[in-house]
Amino acid sequence: MRGDRRRVRFAAPPGGPRVPGPKRVAVVGGGIAGLTAATALAERGAEVELFERESYWGGRAGGWTTRLGDGSTVGMSRGFHAFFRQYYNLRALLARAGVGLVPVRDYPLLDEHGHTDTFHGIPRTPPWNAVGFALRSPTFTLSGLRKVDLRAALSLMDVSVPGTYERLDGETAAEFLARVRFPEAARHLAFEVFSRSFFASPDRLSAAELAVMFHLYFLGSAEGLLFDVPREPFHTLWDPVVDRLDVTAHLGTPVTAVEAGAVHTADRSYGVDAVVLALELPALRELVAASEVGPAWWRERIAAQRSAPPFLVRRLWLGDPVHADRPAFLATGGMPPLDNISVLDRYDTDAAAWARRTGGSVVELHAYAATGRETTAKALLSRLHEVYPETRQARVVGDREQWRADCPLLAPGTYFERPSIATPVPGVVLAGDGIRVDLPVALMERAATTGWLAANHLLSGWHTAGHPITTVPVRGRFTAFRALAHLLYQSDRK
C-alpha cells in the first residue's frame, strides 16, 4: 500500500557501523520503548542487559494467559491497541522481527442517538478526508458547521511541535472545543472519542495534545484513519522481537536502584556503561526516588509527573456468538462509561480458536478515565447489552478485568515540564510515551520513537551511527492556512 509521500524522514546520526570496543547497556523496561532501544543498541554491537519486572514482554501492550472455568487456557491483555499506518517507528521495530498486522476494514463511531459515522471509503489525503467525512456524517450537519469559529479552528491547520504547545498548552481540550464551537454531537465523535484514547477526559487533556493528535491521525497525514491489528495475541506478539536480538534478557526481574555505571536488582548488581530507563511513569518515579540519582531538581521533575485517571478493560468469553455483522472494533461517544467494544474473535487467532471450539465469542469493553471499579464494570456490561442486545442472554464462560492507572496524564501546562530523553546524569537516558519529544507522535508511536532516539543519543556519544526516524509532516500541510493562522495568532497577542 502506498504511504504518505509527504512523510518526513530524519537521517540517522552519522558514525561508525558498530560501537567501538565493548559497551554494556542496561535497558530497564521491556515495553515498546525498551524493546525499541534494545533493538537499536544491539544492532550496533552493544551488549544489552534487558530487564522486565513482569513475566511477559510488551509492557502495556503485552499479554499473558489465564484459565477459564471451562478449562481453556486463553490469552489476556490490557486491552485493544490500534496500530495506525502512520506509526512508522513502531512498525520499523515490528518489521525487523517479521511481526504481521492485518487491516481492520472499518471502525464505526456510534453516539447515544444511534448515529453512526465510519471511515471506510473516504479519501485518505487531507483536506479531502475531512470533507468526505463531514459530508457523509449524520452528526456534522450543515447548520451545525455554520456555527464553527473558523478563526479558532485554524489552530488545527497550523500544527507544529513545540509551537502548538506554546500556543495551546495553557488550555484544556474542552475549553478549546468550546471556543471552536463544534456541534455537540460532532464534538463527542470527532474529538472526545479520540481525547479519551489518551486516557483523560477533555477537561483534563491539554488542547495542544488534542491538536497534535488531530494532525497526526487526520489533518496532517495521508495514511488515513483506518488501522491494522496484530493477528497474534499479545502474550506471544513480542517474543519474536526479543528472540532475534543478541541480548541478555531478564524477565520477572525488577531493577531496584540505578546509578551512573550500575543497575541493581534484588539479587545482584550489574556494571554498565549506560542505562536506558524505559518505564511507565509510576515505575519511573519509584525507581528514581529509590536511587537518588541525579540532581534534586531533576528528581523533583520526575516525581511531579502525574498519571492519568484509571481505566478499566473487561473481557468476556461468551458461550453464544454476537451477530455476524458486528465490527471488530466499535467506538462510542456520549455513552459513559463505555468508550469502545472489540470483538476479538474477528482478528485475534487465540480468541478465534476459542470461539470456533465453543461456538461463542470474545468481547472486550473499555472505559477510559473511569471512576470506581465496581460501578464501572457493571455499567460497562449494561452498555454492552444495550448496544449489542443479543449478549443479554449469552452465557458468560469467562470474565476478566484490568483496572490500571499507569498511563501519563497529558494535562494542560505540563508539556515543557515533562522529562526529556537526555538527562543530567551521564550515561542515563529516558524513553517512553510520557517522555517529551518535539515530534508529532503519540501513544505507542511516541514510545517507539523515544526508544530509537534514546539509543541514538547513546550511540552518538560513542561516535556510532544511529537509526533514522520517520514521522508525519512536522507542519500543517497547507501553506495558506498556516500563514493565515499565524497572522491571526500574532494579531491576538497584540
Secondary structure by P-SEA (a helix, b strand, c coil): ccccccbbbbcccccccccccbbbbbbccccaaaaaaaaaaaaaccccbbbbccccccccccccccccccccccccccbbbbbcccaaaaaaaaaaacbbbbbccbbbbbccccbbbbccccccccaaaaaaaaaacccccaaaaaacccccccccccccaaaaaaccccccaaaaaaaacccaaaaacccaaaaaaaccccccccaaaaaaaaaacccccccccccccccccccccaaaaaaaccccccccccccccccccccccccccccccccccccaaaaaaaaaaaccccaaaaaaaaacccccbbbbbbbbcccccccccccbbbbccccccccccccccccaaaaaaaaacccbbbbbbbcccccaaaaaaaaaaaaaaaccccccccccbbbbbbbcccccccccccccccccccccccbbbbcccccccccccaaaaaaaaaaaaaaaaaaaacbbbbbbbbcccccccaaaaaaaaaaaaaaac
